[in-house]
Every structure is written in C-alpha cells, then in structure tokens.
Amino acid sequence: MPPKPKASAKDTQALSLDDDKDFSSDSDVSDAEVEQKRVYVEDIQEFCIPTGTYHQPSLYRLLIYAKYGPTRDGKLYGGRQGAHELSDFELNEMVNTERNDDICFVYTGSRKYITPELRRDILAEVPKDFLPITHPLRAQIAALFDSVPKDDDGGMTFAAVQAVVLDYHAEIIHECQLATVSRAPKIRANGITNDFDTTVVFQGAVDRTDRERRKAKMAADYGAV
C-alpha cells in the first residue's frame, strides 16, 4: 500500500528541526515538521531520474516526491511507522495510478464522479499518447527551483518544493487540456452524466477526420480523388 500523501504546504509555522528525524509517511512526525524539512535539488533529481537510467516518467516521480516525500537516503517509505521501503515495482504502480488519474481528468474535465467502471472504459478507449507530456530532464527539474529560497547549503523547505511541484504538474495538465478540442457534453453508457462529462478529441485527430470527410465529399461530387 502506498504511503499517505502529506498535507499541503500552506499556513504552516516554521520549525527548528533535527535533520536526523524520520520524516517517512506514518511516522510520529507532524505534517508541519515534514513541510519544514530541508531538501536538496540534487536529491530530487536523483529520485526523479536515478543515475544510469533513461526515459524515466520524471514528471510523475516528481509528483510522487511532492505528495509522499521527502525521501530518506534516496528512498520513499510507507507502512507502519514508515518502516517499509517502497520498491521500484511499487513506485511504478504509483506512477501508473497518477498517470491514469490525469488521463481520466483530461478526458472528463473532473476528478470527481469517476467510478471504477468509467475509469476502466476511459483507459481502454484512449490511445497510448493521449497525454502529450514531455517529461523534464535533470536540468529542467533543477530550473524549477531557481526561485525557491535556499539556505547556505542549498537546502529548501519541503513545503516550498511541494508547492512548486504541485503548481508545475497542474500547469502541465492544463496544457494537455488546452491541446484538446470538441469538449461536448455526453451521457455515458453507464448512465453517469454531469457538467464535466465530455468527449475529448485531439486536434490532430480532428484534422484527419476533416480531411477524410472532405475527401469523401469530393469523391461523391466528382468521382474518385
């Protein structure tokens, strides 16, 4: 089971902390202490794109870091008292869950009212490249935190990092929404309907459909083209 997400970074009073404390999920440390924990760009980069690896889903690893971090010795922990080190398999499952959540959000326009049945149908329907996401490289990850206040050692509060990452993710997904067109209300086969139910078609797909329609009309009007 993945760890519980940390509270948001807002309205937290600064604390003086011992950096040796266990800041893992479910440990006996308050959300306020977690948010003021000092974290470093290099550690974030290493978690998102481990040395020697390529083609990592770095956007989602970054999002998971913000939701469930900070890390301890480069690892995320969960379970009772934060004693369970999350395996690569578990992290990959968390990445898939976050990605699928975004797919359903872009498809429907809402993060609510997504039943397991509707979620399954959406994921079965959309193409693999449904989300036009370019995952950030190490240099781009570092650049995200250029404006974040740092201490003399380059440390940043986890709260500040969390806020930047959550805003960055929201911006990326908003751009995915802007890349879609034809957001028409729709009643699902399972009877679920609300203001957010939409049919989403990428511009490229619309362009292809229009070309095919024009070609068919020309064939009907003027013969084969």
N, CA, C and O of each residue as an XYZ file, in Angstrom:
900
protein
N       0.851     -1.192      0.000
C       0.000      0.000      0.000
C       0.883      1.238      0.000
O       1.809      1.323      0.807
N       0.626      2.203     -0.884
C       1.463      3.398     -0.912
C       1.258      4.224      0.339
O       0.225      4.110      0.999
N       2.251      5.070      0.679
C       2.100      5.921      1.850
C       1.013      6.948      1.652
O       0.604      7.229      0.525
N       0.543      7.511      2.759
C      -0.469      8.555      2.679
C       0.180      9.847      2.215
O       1.294     10.153      2.639
N      -0.491     10.629      1.342
C       0.091     11.896      0.908
C       0.200     12.861      2.068
O      -0.618     12.852      2.988
N       1.240     13.708      2.006
C       1.426     14.713      3.032
C       0.419     15.836      2.847
O      -0.139     16.017      1.765
N       0.197     16.587      3.919
C      -0.680     17.748      3.838
C      -0.056     18.794      2.940
O       1.147     18.756      2.680
N      -0.876     19.742      2.456
C      -0.365     20.807      1.604
C       0.552     21.712      2.395
O       0.610     21.648      3.623
N       1.273     22.561      1.667
C       2.321     23.354      2.284
C       1.845     24.679      2.840
O       2.676     25.492      3.247
N       0.538     24.938      2.876
C       0.037     26.252      3.246
C      -0.110     26.395      4.761
O      -0.333     25.424      5.483
N       0.026     27.661      5.220
C      -0.295     28.039      6.598
C       0.431     27.184      7.628
O      -0.168     26.754      8.614
N       1.712     26.937      7.404
C       2.495     26.139      8.332
C       3.539     27.008      9.012
O       4.288     27.717      8.341
N       3.594     26.960     10.332
C       4.567     27.743     11.074
C       5.933     27.084     10.974
O       6.054     25.866     11.099
N       6.983     27.913     10.742
C       8.337     27.391     10.603
C       8.800     26.768     11.915
O       8.472     27.257     12.996
N       9.571     25.675     11.808
C      10.052     24.967     12.981
C      11.553     24.784     12.882
O      12.117     24.797     11.789
N      12.190     24.616     14.012
C      13.596     24.248     14.043
C      13.660     22.744     14.191
O      13.136     22.188     15.156
N      14.314     22.067     13.219
C      14.218     20.611     13.161
C      15.569     19.938     13.272
O      16.608     20.512     12.947
N      15.522     18.724     13.731
C      16.673     17.843     13.716
C      16.595     17.035     12.435
O      15.652     16.265     12.257
N      17.572     17.190     11.525
C      17.505     16.542     10.221
C      17.612     15.025     10.304
O      17.419     14.343      9.298
N      17.918     14.481     11.485
C      18.008     13.031     11.610
C      16.665     12.389     11.906
O      16.569     11.164     11.979
N      15.623     13.202     12.078
C      14.307     12.633     12.350
C      13.817     11.820     11.162
O      14.211     12.056     10.020
N      12.948     10.857     11.454
C      12.322     10.048     10.413
C      11.118     10.803      9.876
O      10.131     10.986     10.589
N      11.193     11.244      8.616
C      10.106     12.007      8.022
C       9.275     11.158      7.075
O       8.563     11.690      6.224
N       9.361      9.842      7.217
C       8.587      8.963      6.357
C       7.111      9.052      6.691
O       6.724      9.465      7.785
N       6.290      8.654      5.718
C       4.853      8.611      5.955
C       4.538      7.685      7.117
O       5.175      6.647      7.298
N       3.529      8.084      7.910
C       3.048      7.307      9.043
C       4.003      7.304     10.232
O       3.729      6.621     11.219
N       5.119      8.046     10.178
C       5.978      8.141     11.347
C       5.385      9.155     12.307
O       4.447      9.875     11.964
N       5.941      9.206     13.521
C       5.398     10.089     14.548
C       5.955     11.501     14.384
O       6.532     12.053     15.321
N       5.789     12.076     13.219
C       6.254     13.422     12.915
C       5.082     14.175     12.318
O       4.375     13.645     11.461
N       4.870     15.397     12.759
C       3.720     16.160     12.289
C       3.910     16.614     10.854
O       5.034     16.679     10.354
N       2.795     16.929     10.191
C       2.868     17.471      8.840
C       3.654     18.773      8.824
O       4.371     19.056      7.864
N       3.523     19.570      9.885
C       4.253     20.834      9.948
C       5.754     20.598      9.940
O       6.492     21.329      9.280
N       6.214     19.583     10.666
C       7.641     19.262     10.680
C       8.104     18.764      9.317
O       9.181     19.126      8.844
N       7.276     17.931      8.691
C       7.623     17.430      7.360
C       7.790     18.584      6.389
O       8.739     18.608      5.605
N       6.870     19.542      6.437
C       6.887     20.641      5.478
C       8.115     21.522      5.630
O       8.552     22.134      4.655
N       8.682     21.601      6.823
C       9.856     22.432      7.046
C      11.166     21.651      6.950
O      12.237     22.226      7.143
N      11.099     20.379      6.661
C      12.286     19.569      6.433
C      13.081     20.144      5.269
O      12.504     20.530      4.252
N      14.415     20.204      5.413
C      15.266     20.721      4.347
C      15.535     19.627      3.313
O      15.900     18.505      3.663
N      15.350     19.968      2.039
C      15.601     19.037      0.938
C      16.477     19.739     -0.087
O      16.611     20.962     -0.070
N      17.073     18.950     -0.984
C      18.086     19.482     -1.891
C      17.781     19.083     -3.330
O      17.258     18.002     -3.603
N      18.127     19.995     -4.243
C      17.843     19.781     -5.662
C      18.456     18.475     -6.150
O      17.812     17.723     -6.882
N      19.692     18.203     -5.750
C      20.377     17.005     -6.235
C      19.637     15.734     -5.836
O      19.562     14.779     -6.610
N      19.092     15.728     -4.625
C      18.355     14.543     -4.169
C      17.049     14.369     -4.947
O      16.641     13.249     -5.253
N      16.406     15.485     -5.258
C      15.167     15.422     -6.044
C      15.466     14.907     -7.444
O      14.744     14.060     -7.971
N      16.539     15.426     -8.046
C      16.929     14.961     -9.383
C      17.209     13.463     -9.377
O      16.791     12.742    -10.283
N      17.913     13.003     -8.358
C      18.287     11.589     -8.299
C      17.063     10.702     -8.121
O      17.008      9.600     -8.668
N      16.087     11.174     -7.364
C      14.867     10.386     -7.198
C      14.069     10.332     -8.495
O      13.522      9.288     -8.851
N      14.003     11.453     -9.198
C      13.197     11.511    -10.424
C      13.860     10.786    -11.584
O      13.196     10.111    -12.370
N      15.184     10.931    -11.683
C      15.939     10.286    -12.769
C      17.193      9.671    -12.150
O      18.252     10.299    -12.164
N      17.096      8.470    -11.613
C      18.262      7.848    -10.980
C      19.443      7.754    -11.941
O      19.268      7.524    -13.137
N      20.629      7.932    -11.408
C      21.842      7.867    -12.215
C      21.904      6.551    -12.988
O      21.671      5.475    -12.436
N      22.223      6.662    -14.272
C      22.346      5.477    -15.111
C      21.055      4.999    -15.726
O      21.044      3.984    -16.423
N      19.953      5.711    -15.486
C      18.665      5.329    -16.068
C      18.253      6.338    -17.133
O      18.722      7.476    -17.149
N      17.378      5.903    -18.009
C      16.915      6.751    -19.103
C      15.400      6.595    -19.257
O      14.803      5.612    -18.818
N      14.807      7.600    -19.895
C      13.375      7.570    -20.230
C      12.511      7.328    -18.990
O      11.557      6.551    -19.031
N      12.847      7.986    -17.915
C      12.050      7.865    -16.694
C      10.803      8.749    -16.786
O      10.853      9.819    -17.392
N       9.694      8.318    -16.197
C       8.494      9.166    -16.124
C       8.697     10.237    -15.052
O       8.019     10.239    -14.024
N       9.636     11.142    -15.305
C      10.123     12.045    -14.261
C       9.052     12.990    -13.742
O       9.096     13.380    -12.575
N       8.081     13.372    -14.586
C       7.010     14.239    -14.092
C       6.257     13.548    -12.958
O       5.957     14.169    -11.938
N       5.958     12.284    -13.133
C       5.173     11.572    -12.127
C       6.013     11.160    -10.925
O       5.498     11.098     -9.808
N       7.270     10.883    -11.129
C       8.145     10.636     -9.978
C       8.292     11.916     -9.156
O       8.348     11.869     -7.927
N       8.355     13.054     -9.842
C       8.418     14.342     -9.154
C       7.135     14.597     -8.370
O       7.177     15.068     -7.234
N       6.004     14.287     -8.980
C       4.718     14.458     -8.308
C       4.613     13.546     -7.086
O       4.129     13.965     -6.035
N       5.061     12.313     -7.223
C       5.040     11.376     -6.099
C       5.956     11.867     -4.978
O       5.624     11.739     -3.799
N       7.101     12.424     -5.347
C       8.000     13.002     -4.336
C       7.279     14.092     -3.554
O       7.368     14.142     -2.328
N       6.565     14.963     -4.261
C       5.866     16.067     -3.601
C       4.725     15.566     -2.724
O       4.469     16.129     -1.659
N       4.047     14.528     -3.155
C       2.897     14.029     -2.397
C       3.290     13.162     -1.211
O       2.646     13.215     -0.163
N       4.342     12.364     -1.365
C       4.651     11.341     -0.373
C       6.029     11.495      0.266
O       6.383     10.732      1.164
N       6.808     12.479     -0.192
C       8.146     12.681      0.336
C       8.144     13.428      1.647
O       7.099     13.591      2.277
N       9.319     13.884      2.060
C      10.593     13.744      1.354
C      11.178     12.336      1.486
O      10.677     11.504      2.243
N      12.238     12.096      0.739
C      12.883     10.789      0.762
C      13.831     10.683      1.957
O      14.177     11.679      2.592
N      14.233      9.464      2.236
C      15.245      9.190      3.256
C      16.270      8.280      2.613
O      15.953      7.165      2.200
N      17.499      8.757      2.531
C      18.557      8.018      1.838
C      18.148      7.704      0.399
O      18.478      6.646     -0.136
N      17.426      8.639     -0.216
C      17.034      8.491     -1.606
C      15.825      7.610     -1.841
O      15.448      7.380     -2.990
N      15.204      7.106     -0.775
C      14.084      6.188     -0.906
C      12.835      6.764     -0.251
O      12.910      7.565      0.681
N      11.680      6.334     -0.766
C      10.414      6.644     -0.114
C      10.023      5.483      0.790
O      10.319      4.321      0.510
N       9.356      5.829      1.869
C       8.940      4.813      2.826
C       7.457      4.955      3.121
O       6.896      6.048      3.040
N       6.832      3.843      3.463
C       5.423      3.849      3.829
C       5.160      2.784      4.873
O       6.086      2.255      5.487
N       3.887      2.475      5.067
C       3.534      1.444      6.029
C       3.604      1.924      7.462
O       3.738      3.120      7.720
N       3.515      1.010      8.377
C       3.500      1.316      9.808
C       4.801      1.985     10.226
O       5.887      1.445     10.013
N       4.682      3.163     10.822
C       5.830      3.945     11.279
C       6.826      4.226     10.150
O       8.004      4.473     10.407
N       6.359      4.190      8.920
C       7.241      4.482      7.795
C       8.399      3.517      7.675
O       9.494      3.906      7.268
N       8.171      2.257      8.027
C       9.261      1.284      8.068
C       9.449      0.535      6.754
O      10.459     -0.144      6.569
N       8.485      0.650      5.838
C       8.550     -0.129      4.593
C       9.158      0.708      3.473
O       8.616      1.748      3.100
N      10.278      0.250      2.944
C      10.905      0.923      1.805
C      10.164      0.537      0.530
O      10.037     -0.644      0.208
N       9.677      1.544     -0.191
C       8.922      1.258     -1.412
C       9.854      0.727     -2.492
O      10.912      1.298     -2.755
N       9.446     -0.368     -3.108
C      10.232     -0.983     -4.173
C      10.007     -0.252     -5.491
O       9.090      0.560     -5.614
N      10.853     -0.549     -6.471
C      10.672      0.037     -7.801
C       9.320     -0.359     -8.382
O       8.664      0.440     -9.051
N       8.909     -1.596     -8.124
C       7.607     -2.044     -8.620
C       6.490     -1.189     -8.035
O       5.586     -0.769     -8.757
N       6.549     -0.932     -6.729
C       5.514     -0.123     -6.087
C       5.522      1.306     -6.616
O       4.465      1.897     -6.834
N       6.707      1.857     -6.822
C       6.799      3.205     -7.384
C       6.215      3.250     -8.789
O       5.513      4.196     -9.147
N       6.506      2.225     -9.579
C       5.954      2.183    -10.936
C       4.430      2.096    -10.910
O       3.757      2.705    -11.742
N       3.889      1.341     -9.957
C       2.433      1.269     -9.822
C       1.857      2.625     -9.433
O       0.789      3.002     -9.915
N       2.545      3.355     -8.574
C       2.100      4.692     -8.192
C       2.157      5.642     -9.380
O       1.262      6.467     -9.565
N       3.214      5.524    -10.189
C       3.323      6.333    -11.408
C       2.141      6.048    -12.328
O       1.521      6.976    -12.847
N       1.829      4.775    -12.531
C       0.705      4.412    -13.402
C      -0.612      4.959    -12.870
O      -1.458      5.414    -13.640
N      -0.784      4.913    -11.558
C      -2.014      5.438    -10.963
C      -2.138      6.936    -11.190
O      -3.207      7.422    -11.560
N      -1.047      7.677    -10.970
C      -1.077      9.128    -11.174
C      -1.341      9.463    -12.643
O      -2.120     10.365    -12.952
N      -0.691      8.733    -13.537
C      -0.897      8.976    -14.968
C      -2.340      8.689    -15.366
O      -2.951      9.465    -16.101
N      -2.879      7.589    -14.887
C      -4.261      7.242    -15.219
C      -5.247      8.249    -14.635
O      -6.265      8.558    -15.255
N      -4.944      8.761    -13.439
C      -5.786      9.814    -12.864
C      -5.815     11.035    -13.774
O      -6.870     11.632    -13.989
N      -4.655     11.401    -14.306
C      -4.584     12.563    -15.198
C      -5.324     12.305    -16.506
O      -5.994     13.195    -17.029
N      -5.204     11.094    -17.032
C      -5.923     10.752    -18.259
C      -7.420     10.920    -18.051
O      -8.104     11.519    -18.881
N      -7.925     10.396    -16.954
C      -9.364     10.499    -16.678
C      -9.779     11.947    -16.461
O     -10.870     12.349    -16.863
N      -8.913     12.730    -15.827
C      -9.223     14.143    -15.601
C      -9.281     14.913    -16.915
O     -10.217     15.679    -17.146
N      -8.289     14.714    -17.774
C      -8.285     15.408    -19.063
C      -9.464     14.957    -19.913
O     -10.050     15.760    -20.639
N      -9.812     13.684    -19.828
C     -10.910     13.142    -20.631
C     -12.262     13.678    -20.184
O     -13.109     14.004    -21.015
N     -12.469     13.769    -18.858
C     -13.785     14.154    -18.344
C     -13.864     15.601    -17.898
O     -14.957     16.163    -17.825
N     -12.724     16.221    -17.595
C     -12.735     17.579    -17.074
C     -12.961     17.640    -15.582
O     -13.148     18.729    -15.038
N     -12.950     16.500    -14.898
C     -13.219     16.480    -13.460
C     -12.439     15.351    -12.807
O     -12.148     14.328    -13.426
N     -12.108     15.567    -11.531
C     -11.500     14.496    -10.743
C     -12.531     13.842     -9.829
O     -12.181     13.030     -8.971
N     -13.796     14.196    -10.013
C     -14.876     13.627     -9.226
C     -15.730     12.723    -10.114
O     -15.651     12.778    -11.341
N     -16.525     11.913     -9.487
C     -17.526     11.092    -10.170
C     -16.905     10.090    -11.138
O     -17.574      9.639    -12.068
N     -15.640      9.736    -10.937
C     -15.005      8.743    -11.800
C     -15.151      7.379    -11.125
O     -14.360      7.023    -10.251
N     -16.154      6.630    -11.530
C     -16.355      5.301    -10.966
C     -15.303      4.346    -11.526
O     -14.712      4.627    -12.569
N     -15.061      3.230    -10.854
C     -14.116      2.255    -11.398
C     -14.494      1.796    -12.805
O     -13.621      1.577    -13.645
N     -15.795      1.650    -13.060
C     -16.240      1.219    -14.389
C     -15.933      2.275    -15.446
O     -15.447      1.956    -16.531
N     -16.222      3.548    -15.119
C     -15.945      4.629    -16.063
C     -14.448      4.771    -16.289
O     -14.001      4.984    -17.416
N     -13.680      4.653    -15.223
C     -12.223      4.731    -15.326
C     -11.697      3.641    -16.260
O     -10.851      3.900    -17.116
N     -12.205      2.427    -16.087
C     -11.784      1.312    -16.933
C     -12.127      1.577    -18.394
O     -11.313      1.314    -19.280
N     -13.323      2.094    -18.652
C     -13.748      2.359    -20.023
C     -12.904      3.453    -20.665
O     -12.534      3.351    -21.835
N     -12.602      4.496    -19.901
C     -11.785      5.593    -20.434
C     -10.400      5.087    -20.798
O      -9.907      5.360    -21.892
N      -9.770      4.351    -19.891
C      -8.407      3.874    -20.123
C      -8.352      2.886    -21.282
O      -7.333      2.784    -21.964
N      -9.451      2.154    -21.508
C      -9.496      1.229    -22.637
C      -9.695      1.958    -23.955
O      -9.331      1.450    -25.016
N     -10.280      3.161    -23.885
C     -10.635      3.888    -25.104
C      -9.524      4.788    -25.623
O      -9.335      4.903    -26.834
N      -8.786      5.427    -24.721
C      -7.836      6.451    -25.157
C      -6.586      5.811    -25.751
O      -6.214      4.707    -25.354
N      -5.930      6.489    -26.699
C      -4.671      5.980    -27.252
C      -3.539      6.132    -26.247
O      -3.664      6.862    -25.263
N      -2.434      5.438    -26.499
C      -1.305      5.468    -25.571
C      -0.706      6.863    -25.432
O      -0.177      7.212    -24.377
N      -0.790      7.664    -26.503
C      -0.208      9.007    -26.477
C      -1.256     10.064    -26.144
O      -1.141     11.211    -26.575
N      -2.268      9.687    -25.385
C      -3.361     10.607    -25.078
C      -2.871     11.858    -24.365
O      -3.348     12.956    -24.653
N      -1.930     11.713    -23.442
C      -1.382     12.873    -22.737
C      -0.095     13.318    -23.425
O       0.898     12.591    -23.388
N      -0.089     14.501    -24.055
C       1.113     14.985    -24.747
C       2.121     15.571    -23.764
O       2.355     16.780    -23.750
N       2.711     14.711    -22.947
C       3.618     15.155    -21.888
C       5.062     14.880    -22.281
O       5.398     13.780    -22.722
N       5.912     15.891    -22.118
C       7.352     15.716    -22.228
C       7.919     15.745    -20.816
O       7.825     16.762    -20.129
N       8.494     14.656    -20.388
C       8.972     14.574    -19.012
C      10.246     15.404    -18.840
O      11.123     15.378    -19.703
N      10.353     16.141    -17.730
C      11.501     17.031    -17.539
C      12.805     16.261    -17.353
O      12.834     15.183    -16.759
N      13.890     16.849    -17.880
C      15.225     16.310    -17.678
C      15.794     16.868    -16.375
O      15.171     17.706    -15.725
N      16.978     16.398    -16.003
C      17.581     16.835    -14.740
C      17.735     18.357    -14.685
O      17.413     18.983    -13.675
N      18.226     18.945    -15.774
C      18.430     20.393    -15.782
C      17.112     21.137    -15.639
O      17.050     22.174    -14.978
N      16.067     20.617    -16.249
C      14.755     21.261    -16.150
C      14.178     21.119    -14.746
O      13.499     22.022    -14.256
N      14.445     19.998    -14.105
C      13.999     19.820    -12.721
C      14.688     20.835    -11.821
O      14.045     21.455    -10.973
N      15.996     21.007    -12.003
C      16.729     21.980    -11.195
C      16.200     23.391    -11.419
O      16.079     24.174    -10.477
N      15.884     23.709    -12.679
C      15.409     25.057    -13.007
C      14.078     25.376    -12.337
O      13.774     26.542    -12.086
N      13.291     24.360    -12.050
C      12.003     24.591    -11.385
C      12.178     25.298    -10.045
O      11.305     26.048     -9.607
N      13.314     25.051     -9.404
C      13.510     25.546     -8.044
C      14.466     26.733     -7.979
O      14.957     27.079     -6.904
N      14.730     27.358     -9.128
C      15.643     28.507     -9.152
C      15.178     29.625     -8.234
O      15.995     30.279     -7.586
N      13.873     29.849     -8.177
C      13.345     30.972     -7.396
C      12.979     30.591     -5.962
O      12.513     31.435     -5.196
N      13.187     29.333     -5.597
C      12.857     28.889     -4.238
C      13.962     29.333     -3.277
O      15.137     29.087     -3.553
N      13.622     29.977     -2.165
C      14.651     30.388     -1.197
C      15.455     29.190     -0.702
O      14.909     28.120     -0.434
N      16.775     29.399     -0.587
C      17.672     28.324     -0.151
C      18.555     28.826      0.978
O      18.862     30.015      1.058
N      18.960     27.912      1.850
C      19.906     28.287      2.898
C      21.321     28.222      2.339
O      21.511     27.996      1.144
N      22.312     28.421      3.200
C      23.700     28.481      2.736
C      24.165     27.174      2.114
O      25.081     27.172      1.292
N      23.550     26.070      2.492
C      23.920     24.761      1.943
C      23.082     24.366      0.730
O      23.239     23.269      0.195
N      22.192     25.259      0.296
C      21.328     24.944     -0.833
C      20.056     24.229     -0.447
O      19.308     23.785     -1.318
N      19.794     24.106      0.850
C      18.592     23.426      1.307
C      17.341     24.267      1.119
O      17.370     25.486      1.289
N      16.255     23.616      0.770
C      14.949     24.261      0.607
C      13.966     23.574      1.540
O      14.145     22.402      1.870
N      12.937     24.279      1.967
C      11.909     23.612      2.759
C      11.106     22.692      1.848
O      10.845     23.010      0.687
N      10.721     21.550      2.400
C       9.888     20.638      1.625
C       8.583     21.309      1.234
O       8.040     21.035      0.164
N       8.074     22.189      2.095
C       6.830     22.901      1.793
C       6.961     23.702      0.510
O       6.064     23.685     -0.332
N       8.081     24.408      0.360
C       8.284     25.223     -0.839
C       8.419     24.349     -2.078
O       7.867     24.665     -3.132
N       9.153     23.254     -1.947
C       9.315     22.324     -3.068
C       7.973     21.724     -3.453
O       7.644     21.635     -4.636
N       7.207     21.316     -2.465
C       5.899     20.716     -2.718
C       5.004     21.671     -3.491
O       4.348     21.271     -4.454
N       4.973     22.942     -3.071
C       4.117     23.928     -3.734
C       4.523     24.124     -5.187
O       3.666     24.206     -6.066
N       5.834     24.201     -5.445
C       6.319     24.380     -6.817
C       5.933     23.190     -7.683
O       5.462     23.367     -8.807
N       6.126     21.990     -7.175
C       5.850     20.780     -7.961
C       4.362     20.639     -8.258
O       3.982     20.326     -9.386
N       3.523     20.865     -7.261
C       2.081     20.731     -7.482
C       1.587     21.761     -8.494
O       0.735     21.452     -9.328
N       2.116     22.984     -8.427
C       1.748     24.004     -9.411
C       2.244     23.621    -10.803
O       1.534     23.799    -11.792
N       3.467     23.094    -10.874
C       4.051     22.681    -12.157
C       3.222     21.563    -12.790
O       2.918     21.608    -13.983
N       2.863     20.575    -11.997
C       2.044     19.477    -12.513
C       0.698     19.994    -12.999
O       0.237     19.603    -14.072
N       0.065     20.866    -12.225
C      -1.233     21.414    -12.626
C      -1.121     22.182    -13.936
O      -2.020     22.122    -14.774
N      -0.014     22.906    -14.112
C       0.189     23.662    -15.354
C       0.349     22.730    -16.547
O      -0.214     22.975    -17.614
N       1.120     21.656    -16.364
C       1.321     20.689    -17.445
C      -0.006     20.055    -17.856
O      -0.287     19.926    -19.047
N      -0.810     19.663    -16.892
C      -2.084     19.019    -17.206
C      -3.051     20.019    -17.827
O      -3.853     19.656    -18.688
N      -2.980     21.275    -17.396
C      -3.814     22.304    -18.027
C      -3.437     22.460    -19.494
O      -4.312     22.630    -20.343
N      -2.148     22.403    -19.801
C      -1.712     22.471    -21.197
C      -2.234     21.271    -21.983
O      -2.573     21.398    -23.160
N      -2.299     20.118    -21.343
C      -2.881     18.943    -22.004
C      -4.350     19.186    -22.328
O      -4.833     18.789    -23.388
N      -5.054     19.838    -21.413
C      -6.461     20.152    -21.665
C      -6.602     21.122    -22.829
O      -7.497     20.970    -23.661
N      -5.717     22.125    -22.892
C      -5.777     23.103    -23.973
C      -5.453     22.466    -25.317
O      -5.842     22.985    -26.364
N      -4.745     21.348    -25.289
C      -4.403     20.649    -26.529
C      -5.553     19.811    -27.049
O      -5.429     19.174    -28.096
N      -6.665     19.798    -26.341
C      -7.821     19.024    -26.760
C      -8.915     19.946    -27.261
O      -8.966     21.125    -26.909
N      -9.776     19.400    -28.078
C     -10.868     20.174    -28.664
C     -12.148     19.354    -28.614
O     -12.144     18.206    -28.171
N     -13.244     19.954    -29.073
C     -14.531     19.269    -29.163
C     -14.953     18.687    -27.824
O     -15.211     17.489    -27.708
N     -15.023     19.562    -26.798
C     -15.402     19.104    -25.465
C     -16.917     19.177    -25.324
O     -17.441     20.080    -24.672
N     -17.608     18.241    -25.924
C     -19.072     18.256    -25.970
C     -19.652     17.424    -24.837
O     -19.153     16.333    -24.562
N     -20.716     17.922    -24.161
C     -21.360     17.125    -23.112
C     -21.826     15.774    -23.655
O     -22.245     15.662    -24.807
N     -21.746     14.777    -22.819
C     -22.051     13.422    -23.274
C     -22.654     12.616    -22.127
O     -22.229     12.751    -20.979
N     -23.633     11.787    -22.433
C     -24.192     10.862    -21.453
C     -23.521      9.510    -21.655
O     -23.566      8.935    -22.743
N     -22.902      9.015    -20.596
C     -22.174      7.755    -20.694
C     -23.141      6.572    -20.795
O     -24.314      6.663    -20.434
N     -22.606      5.472    -21.295
C     -23.419      4.265    -21.433
C     -23.887      3.747    -20.075
O     -24.937      3.113    -19.974
N     -23.090      4.027    -19.017
C     -23.482      3.550    -17.695
C     -24.448      4.495    -17.003
O     -24.785      4.287    -15.838
N     -24.901      5.532    -17.701
C     -25.905      6.426    -17.157
C     -25.353      7.601    -16.394
O     -26.120      8.471    -15.982
N     -24.036      7.664    -16.183
C     -23.444      8.780    -15.458
C     -23.402     10.002    -16.365
O     -22.906      9.938    -17.490
N     -23.915     11.090    -15.874
C     -23.847     12.330    -16.647
C     -23.750     13.499    -15.681
O     -24.402     13.505    -14.637
N     -22.946     14.476    -16.026
C     -22.839     15.714    -15.262
C     -22.198     16.759    -16.161
O     -21.890     16.481    -17.320
N     -21.999     17.940    -15.640
C     -21.471     19.034    -16.456
C     -20.071     18.763    -16.974
O     -19.609     19.425    -17.903
N     -19.381     17.774    -16.366
C     -17.997     17.556    -16.726
C     -17.816     16.445    -17.751
O     -16.741     16.324    -18.339
N     -18.846     15.632    -17.979
C     -18.704     14.549    -18.949
C     -18.471     15.130    -20.331
O     -19.280     15.917    -20.822
N     -17.363     14.744    -20.962
C     -17.007     15.317    -22.248
C     -16.427     14.258    -23.159
O     -15.952     13.213    -22.715
N     -16.478     14.557    -24.444
C     -15.733     13.777    -25.418
C     -14.524     14.602    -25.809
O     -14.670     15.750    -26.229
N     -13.350     14.047    -25.683
C     -12.133     14.788    -25.951
C     -11.472     14.208    -27.193
O     -11.252     12.999    -27.276
N     -11.160     15.053    -28.141
C     -10.508     14.639    -29.377
C      -9.320     15.552    -29.604
O      -9.467     16.773    -29.538
N      -8.158     15.003    -29.867
C      -7.000     15.835    -30.136
C      -7.115     16.502    -31.499
O      -7.755     15.985    -32.415
N      -6.467     17.679    -31.610
C      -6.559     18.449    -32.838
C      -6.129     17.634    -34.046
O      -6.738     17.721    -35.112
N      -5.066     16.834    -33.876
C      -4.607     16.030    -34.999
C      -5.662     15.054    -35.474
O      -5.822     14.839    -36.676
N      -6.380     14.464    -34.537
C      -7.449     13.536    -34.905
C      -8.573     14.266    -35.615
O      -9.148     13.745    -36.570
N      -8.892     15.479    -35.152
C      -9.927     16.276    -35.810
C      -9.504     16.633    -37.224
O     -10.301     16.553    -38.159
N      -8.239     17.030    -37.377
C      -7.733     17.368    -38.708
C      -7.849     16.178    -39.647
O      -8.257     16.330    -40.799
N      -7.491     14.991    -39.157
C      -7.587     13.802    -40.003
C      -9.032     13.515    -40.369
O      -9.333     13.166    -41.511
N      -9.930     13.664    -39.396
C     -11.349     13.429    -39.662
C     -11.875     14.412    -40.694
O     -12.608     14.022    -41.603
N     -11.510     15.676    -40.565
C     -11.946     16.686    -41.530
C     -11.426     16.378    -42.923
O     -12.157     16.502    -43.906
N     -10.168     15.978    -43.009
C      -9.602     15.652    -44.319
C     -10.338     14.478    -44.948
O     -10.652     14.491    -46.138
N     -10.608     13.462    -44.129
C     -11.318     12.296    -44.650
C     -12.732     12.659    -45.088
O     -13.226     12.147    -46.093
N     -13.384     13.545    -44.331
C     -14.739     13.960    -44.685
C     -14.733     14.748    -46.004
O     -15.578     14.537    -46.874
N     -13.764     15.655    -46.129
C     -13.682     16.439    -47.370
C     -13.367     15.541    -48.560
O     -13.914     15.716    -49.649
N     -12.474     14.572    -48.335
C     -12.112     13.659    -49.415
C     -13.317     12.823    -49.845
O     -13.529     12.610    -51.038
N     -14.108     12.349    -48.876
C     -15.301     11.565    -49.194
C     -16.315     12.407    -49.957
O     -16.963     11.914    -50.880
N     -16.458     13.685    -49.571
C     -17.403     14.563    -50.264
C     -16.959     14.805    -51.704
O     -17.774     14.800    -52.626
N     -15.649     15.017    -51.883
C     -15.139     15.231    -53.236
C     -15.337     13.982    -54.085
O     -15.658     14.075    -55.270
N     -15.144     12.806    -53.472
C     -15.336     11.562    -54.216
C     -16.786     11.414    -54.646
O     -17.071     10.950    -55.749
N     -17.709     11.815    -53.761
C     -19.132     11.723    -54.095
C     -19.517     12.737    -55.163
O     -20.339     12.446    -56.032
N     -18.918     13.940    -55.100
C     -19.288     15.003    -56.035
C     -18.604     14.871    -57.387
O     -19.194     15.149    -58.431
N     -17.329     14.434    -57.346
C     -16.544     14.489    -58.579
C     -15.958     13.153    -58.997
O     -15.193     13.089    -59.959
N     -16.300     12.095    -58.296
C     -15.700     10.814    -58.607
C     -14.464     10.600    -57.755
O     -14.188     11.383    -56.846
N     -13.719      9.544    -58.044
C     -12.553      9.186    -57.245
C     -11.536     10.304    -57.234
O     -11.333     10.962    -58.254
N     -10.887     10.534    -56.097
C      -9.834     11.554    -55.961
C      -8.590     10.902    -55.403
O      -7.577     11.573    -55.207
